Amino acid sequence: MRRVAPVGGTAVQDHVALAEIELCGELIIAASAAEDRLSLESIDEVLRVAEERQG
């Protein structure tokens, strides 16, 4: 017998995991557009590290 998730919006969303997936996607896009490796400063910019520190 197979168990299937019930239909009707009972799925749980992990907002932290979704945010991490979005940031990983942004890093992948930035890395693919760069001609060379991303610098630590570039990575911080993509991840908006400075914004988090100021906030």
N, C-alpha and C positions, 0 to 999 in steps of 0.2 A: 504494500500500500504506500503510495506516494503522498507526502504532505505538501500542500500548496498553501501559500499565504492567502488569507481570505481577501476578497475583493471588497472595496468600500472605504478606502482611505485609512486603514489601520496601520499602514507602514510608518515606522518611526524614522525621522530624519535626524541625523547627527550633524548639527550646524557647524561644529568645529571641524569635523571631517570634510564637510563640503567646502569650507573656507580653505582648508589645507590643499584640497584638490585644485581649487581655483588658483591658488598661489603657485602650485607646481606647474600648472598649465601656463601661467604667465612667465615663469622661468624658462620653460621649454621654448616658448615663442621667442623670448629675448635671446636665448642661446642660439636658436636656429637663425636668427637675423644677424647675429654678430659675426664679424669676420674672424675673430680670434676668441679665446676663452674670455668669459665674463670676469671682470675684476671684482673684488670684494665690494667695492663701492657701487658698482653696477648692480650686483645682486641685492645689496641693501636698498638701492633705489627701486628695483622691481618689487621687492617685498615690502616696501614702504616702512622700513625700519625706523627712519628718522621721525616719521609722522607718529608712530607708536610711542617713541620715547618722549616726544613733546606733549602728547595727549595725556 
